[in-house]
């Protein structure tokens, strides 16, 4: 698999709602960051499902290099 495009070197703060599902972009090409818009089609990338277990703000990875996807683990600090 090729490396994803770095969409942002900072995470995206997103207000999520308990019980809702969010699809995180793993390829970095989506125009609707941090979420998937289908730009990965034809590549080895697929979006990652995130089910919110509580309502509040979470930090979705923007660099696409997190080991704890879809949430930020600070990997952008090493890029």
C-alpha positions as CSV (number, residue, x, y, z in Angstrom):
1,X,0.0,0.0,0.0
2,X,1.3,3.5,-0.8
3,X,1.5,6.2,1.8
4,X,-1.6,8.4,2.3
5,X,-1.6,12.1,1.4
6,X,-1.1,14.3,4.5
7,X,-4.3,16.3,4.5
8,X,-3.3,18.3,7.6
9,X,-0.4,18.3,10.0
10,X,-2.9,19.1,12.8
11,X,-5.9,17.0,14.0
12,X,-9.5,18.0,13.2
13,X,-11.7,18.7,16.2
14,X,-15.1,17.3,15.5
15,X,-18.2,17.3,17.7
16,X,-19.7,13.8,17.5
17,X,-23.0,12.5,18.8
18,X,-23.4,9.2,20.7
19,X,-24.8,6.4,18.5
20,X,-23.8,8.1,15.2
21,X,-21.3,6.5,12.7
22,X,-18.6,8.6,11.0
23,X,-16.3,7.4,8.2
24,X,-12.8,8.7,8.5
25,X,-10.8,9.3,5.3
26,X,-7.6,7.1,5.3
27,X,-6.2,8.2,1.9
28,X,-6.0,11.9,2.6
29,X,-7.5,12.9,-0.7
30,X,-11.1,13.7,0.5
31,X,-12.3,17.2,0.0
32,X,-14.5,16.7,3.1
33,X,-11.7,16.1,5.6
34,X,-11.5,14.4,8.0
35,X,-14.3,12.3,6.5
36,X,-14.5,10.2,3.3
37,X,-16.0,11.5,0.1
38,X,-15.1,8.5,-2.0
39,X,-11.8,9.9,-3.4
40,X,-10.1,6.7,-2.4
41,X,-11.9,4.7,-5.1
42,X,-9.5,2.8,-7.4
43,X,-6.8,2.7,-4.6
44,X,-5.9,0.3,-1.8
45,X,-7.4,2.7,0.8
46,X,-10.8,2.3,2.4
47,X,-12.5,4.6,4.9
48,X,-12.4,3.6,8.6
49,X,-15.6,3.4,10.6
50,X,-15.9,5.3,13.9
51,X,-18.9,4.8,16.1
52,X,-19.3,7.5,18.7
53,X,-19.7,6.0,22.2
54,X,-20.4,9.4,23.7
55,X,-21.3,12.9,22.7
56,X,-18.5,15.4,22.7
57,X,-15.4,16.6,20.9
58,X,-12.9,14.1,19.5
59,X,-9.7,14.8,17.5
60,X,-9.6,13.0,14.2
61,X,-6.2,12.5,12.7
62,X,-5.4,14.8,9.8
63,X,-2.0,13.5,8.8
64,X,-3.3,9.9,8.2
65,X,-0.3,8.4,10.0
66,X,-1.8,7.7,13.4
67,X,-1.4,4.2,14.8
68,X,-4.7,4.7,16.7
69,X,-6.9,5.6,13.8
70,X,-9.2,7.3,13.3
71,X,-8.2,9.5,16.3
72,X,-5.0,11.5,16.6
73,X,-2.0,10.0,18.5
74,X,0.4,12.8,17.9
75,X,2.1,11.2,14.8
76,X,1.9,14.5,13.0
77,X,4.6,15.9,15.3
78,X,7.2,13.5,13.7
79,X,6.4,14.4,10.0
